[in-house]
């Protein structure tokens, strides 16, 4: 669209599963008749001959030869529809028509407003009771979300977040934590074909105030606050960003069970290290939510035992090469690492970054490294440019130490640890206190 605005005839090429998204982006950008051409999905893993067949074949959306779509899109003159732009509104009714409970539940499911588990119907009275959990006005704007980059943002209010908190079964005292999630700008329902999910960590006094768990089963379905807050975050990510409907606004090929809920508290009092929110610049007495985006892989282990170094090298080598892991450890494991000389999270993260390596040949053979990091390497962007200079069997590091986060939680029944794909951006630790 930017090229068209600059007077350069352009055709955008997509795979066919993204036709709805491409049309929505063009509409939101004020150019609904932007020329689009389509080839089949997938591209990944298709041979050169197969890709060539796409080009010489039929556009699966327009049912015409692909090259015909391309040539006509570049050469056909613009018409009045192309030049007039577009304006539109997205009106929504505040209330549904009264109906039976069963019919309303079915309506919510039919419209993909739920996670297909039973919900608490958000009646006017229940939403009003939920809103008592915050001093903020119901019509105050909390933030904006979208299911993927380039799709239009949806703006939403405190009241709309409260509706989803009711649906998830939250209590009013949980609402500030849910609002902090919503204010992060990070969706829990990304539309990537790679089945992203998000998880979140709560720090500070609010953990005890609302009865969150950082003990036995903290990451499982064993605590009302943990589960309902995480579920509310996922539900609001569906309903306040324009949907999460397979084949339309959700494209995750395998899907992800973390899209139900994964929110837990850090065991600050039983950890030998600084808590996450203090590392992020907050005071110990502050309450925060940190939202991690990724969730595509999960590697688990126990220890550290005698061969811990070799074990962690293997575990980091098994991580997806472009998606930084978050290390989650039971307090037992944290204390064992301290006994090994790692008296801070930062020291352990530095060791993991230095020793989490692969031969350059394996690193550059990764699909997403080739897609995302290789162009930056060729453009001279570090640290990728230096990795590109390495010989095929030379070891290269996978992650930077400042990107690796470590969280302590668990009930001390086992010295366990997990690596979960999870990138935490600078802006993704949000104050809960600001939403009280």
N, C-alpha and C positions, 0 to 999 in steps of 0.2 A: 504493500500500500504506500509506503514511503517513496519507493521508486516511481510508482504511478503519479504521486503528487509532484514529483520532480520532473515529470514529463517523459519518463522512460517506460516504454511498453513492457509489461511484465506479466508472466503467467506463474502463479504459485503451484508447485507440484507436491501432492500429498499421497499417502496411501489411503485406500478407499475407506478404512474404518474411521478416519478422521474427517469425513465429509461434513458431518453435522457440526463439528467443532470449527472447521474452516469457515463454514457459512456464518456461524454465530460470531466469530471474530471479525469477519468482514462487515457484518451488520453493525456490531458494536463500534467499529472503527469508522462508521459513516460511509462505507463503500460497499454496499451489499452486492453489487454486480462485479466485484473484482474477479478477474479471470482465474479460474482454478482448473487444474487437470489432475487426474488421479491414476495411480497404478495399484495393483493388488498389494495387500498385506499378506505375508511379511516381506521385509527386505533382508533382515538378518538371516544369515545362513544360506541364502540363495546364491547359486553359482553365477558366474559372469554371464554364461549363456542364458540362464534363467532370467536375469535382470534385463538382458537384451531382448528376450521374448516379451517382457512387459512393455518395453518401448515400442516394439513393432506390433504389439497386440492392441486390445480394445480397452478403452477407459471404462472401468466397471461401473462408474457412477453415471456417465453420460451415454454409455452404450454406443460409442463411436470410436473410430481409431484414435489412439492416444496422440499420434503425431498430428492428426487433423485438429484435435483440440488445441494442441500447442501452437501450431502455425496460425490458425484462425485467431486464437487469443492474442497473439502478438501483432497481427496485421489488420484485424477488423477495426474499423473506425468506432469511436465512442458514440453512443446514442444518448438521448435525453435522460434515460434511467441511470446511465453511468455518471452523468454530470450533475445530477440534482442532489446527491447525498441522501441522508435519511435522518429522521428524528423519531424517537419512540419513547414510550413510557412503559413501566412494568407495574400496573396497579394490582394490588392484592386486597382482598376483603379481610377485615380483622376477625370476623366471626363466621363460623359455619352455620348452616341451618340446623335447628334441633333435630335429633334423631335418636334411635335406640343406641345403647352402648355398643352392641354387636355391630350395628351398621356403621357407626362412626369408626370403630376399630378397623373394619374392612375398608372404609374409605381411606384411612391413613395408609394402610398397606397398598391399596390400589394406586395411590399417588406417590409411592416410594418415599413417604415421609418418616419411615421407621427403619429399624434394623431387622424387622420381621420377628422380633421378640415382643412379648406383650408390653404395652406402654401404659403409663398413667395418663388418662385423657386430660388435656390441658384446659379445664373449665375456667371461666372467668374468675371464680372464687379461688381456685388453686393457684392461678397465676398471680393474683393479688397477694395471696399469702406468701408465695415465693419472693415477690418483690420486696417484702419486708426484710429480707436478708441483706439489702444494700440501701445506702442513703442516696444513691443516684436516681435521677428521674427516669421514669419508664421510657421516655422518648429520646434520651441521650444516646448519641451514636457511640457504639463501642468500637467498631472497626469495620474492616472489609475482608472478604475472603473470595477465592476463586479456586476451581478444581485443578487448574493447570495454568502455566504461564501463557500469556497472550489472550486467554479468555477474559471477558470483562469482569471487573470486581463487582461484588454485591455488598452494599452497605447495610448494616443492621443495628438495631437499638437494644437497650437493656431489656426491654419487655420481650423482644423476640428471643433473646438468650434465655430469659426466664421460662418462656414457653417450652423450650427444649429441655431445660433442667427439670421441669415438672414431668415431662414425658419420660425422662430417664429415671425418675424416682428419687431425685435429690431432695434434701431438706433445705429450708431457707438459709440456714447457716453455711451451707456449701456454696451459695450463689457467688460470693466474691471470688472464690477459687475458679468457678466455671467462667466468670467474666474475664478473669486474667487469661485463661486459655483462649477465649474468643478474641481478646485484644492482641494476642501474639501475632496475628496475621498469617499464621501457619495452619494450613488445613490438615485435618486428620484423614481426609478422603481425597488424596491426590489422584488425578486421572491418568497417571503414567501407565504405560503398558507393562511396566515392571513391578506392579503391585506394591507400591509404597504404603507405608503406614506411619503413624506418629505415636510416640509414647511421651509421658511427662513425669517429672519428678517435683514433688512439693517439699519446700524447705521452710524452716522458721516455726514460730509458735503456733501458727494456724493448724499444724499437724495434730497437736494435742487438743486444741480447742474444739476441733470437730471430730476427733476420734479416728484419725487415719492410722493405718497400720504401716510400721516399718519392721515388723517382726516376722513370725512364722507365716509363710504364704503371702508375703506382702505383694508379690507380683501376680497372685492368682485371685480367683473369685471368692475371697474369704472375708472381705471387709466392706461394709455398706458404703462408706464414704469413698474409698478408693474406686470401687466398681462403678458407682452411680455418677461420680464426677467424670471418670474416663468415658463412660457411656454418653453423658451429656455433651462432652467435647466432640465425640464422633457424630452424634445426632445433629448438633448445631452445624457441624461441618457439611452435613448433607443438605440441610434445609436452608442455610443462610449463605450458600455459595452458588445456588442454582441446580443442585441435585447431585446424585451419585448413582446414576442408573446405568447398568451394564449396556455397553454398545452405544451409549449416548454421551453421558457425562462421566462415565467410569470405564476405563479401558484396561484395567489390570488383568493380565491374561490368566494368572493362577488365582488371584485374590489373596487376602491376608486375614487370618483370624484376629490379628491385633486391631482390626477395624471395628471390633466390638468395644474393647476398652483395655487400656493399660496405663494406669496412673498409680503411682505409689509414693510413699514418703521416704526421705533419706533418714537413716538411723544416726542422727547427728550425735546423740549422747553416747552411743556405743562405738563410735568411729574414732580411730586414732588420728584422723586427718581433718583438715578444714572442710566444712561442708561446702557443697557445690555453690550455694548462693553467695557465700563469703568469697570464694574464689572468683566469682563474677562481679565483685565490687559492692555487694550489699553488706549491711551490718548483720551480726548474728541475730539481733532481735527483729529483723525484717522478715516478713513472710513472702514467699515467691513461688512461682511456677516456672519451670524450665521445660520447654517443648522441643523434643528431639524429632527430627524428620528423617526417615529411612525405613527401618523395620523390615528390610528384605531378607536378612539372614539372622540366625541365632545359633551361636556355638557355645557349648557348655562344658565345664570341667570341674575338677576338684583339686585342692592343694592351695599353695604350692608345695609339691613334694620334692624329692631329691632331684628329679629330672625336670623341674619346673621350667627352666630356661628353654630346653628343647620343646617342651609342650607348648609354651606360649609362642615360640617361633612358628611352629606348625599351625597353631590356631590363627595367627595373624596372616600367614601365607594363604589360609583358606578363606579369609575375608574377601568380599568383593573389592577389587583393587581400587576402585574410585570412590567407594562409599565408606567413610571413616567409621570405625566401631566405637561404641561406648562400653567400657568395662564395668560391670556391676558385680560387686563382691559382697559376700557375707562378712559381718564383723570379724569372724574367726580368720577368714582369709586375709582381711586387711591387717590384722595384727601379725599374721605370719609374714606378710611382706615387710612390715616394720622390722621384724626380727632379722630379715635379710638385708637391712640397711636402707630400705625405702621409707624414710620418715616423713615423706610428703607425697601427695598424689602427683605433683609435678615431676618428682624424681622417677617415679614408676612410669609415668607417661613418656618421659624422655627415653628410658630404657626400651620401652615397647616400640617407640618410633624408630630407634636406632637398630633394633634387632628384628623388627618386622620387615623382612626383605624377601625378594624373589629374584631369580635370574632375569635380566632385562628382556630376554626373549619371551619368557612367560608373561611378564608384566605387560609388554606391548601387544601380546596376542589377545588380551582381554577385550571383549566387544566394546564396553563403555569407555575404557581407557583410549581405545582407538577413536571412538566417536567424540569424546569430550576433551581428553588431555593431549592427544596427538596434535591437533591443530594449534594448541597453545605452545607445545614444545617446538613446533616448526616455526612459530612466530617469535621464539626466543624467550618465552615466559618461563621463569624459574618457579619451582624446582624441576619442572618437566623438561626443559631444554637440556639440563645436565644429564638427566636420565636417558635422553635420546642419544647422547654421545657414548653411553656405556656399551661395552662389547656384549654380544649375545648371552654369554654365561656369567657376566659380571653382575654381582648382587646390587640391586637398587632398593631404596626404601619405599614403602608403600604410603606412609602417612607422616604428617608433620606433628611434632609433640604437642603443639598448642591446640591441635584439633581433637586430640584424644581426651575424652572426659572419663572420670572414674566416679562411681556412685556407690555408697555403702548402704545396704539394706539386707534384711533377713533375720531369721530367728535363732541363729547359732546352734542349730541342730546338725549342721554339716558345714565344712569349710568349702562352700561352693562358689562358683563364679560363672558369669555369662558374658559373652560378647554379643551385643545387638547392634545392628547397623543403625547409627543415629548421629546425625550432624546437628550441632547446636550453634546457631548463629548468634552474633553479638546481641541482637535485638530480641532473642527468643527466651530470655529470662525476664518475667513480668512480675511487677509488684502486685501482690494480693491486697495489701493494705490500701492501695489507692482505689480499690473497688468495694471497700466495706461500706 
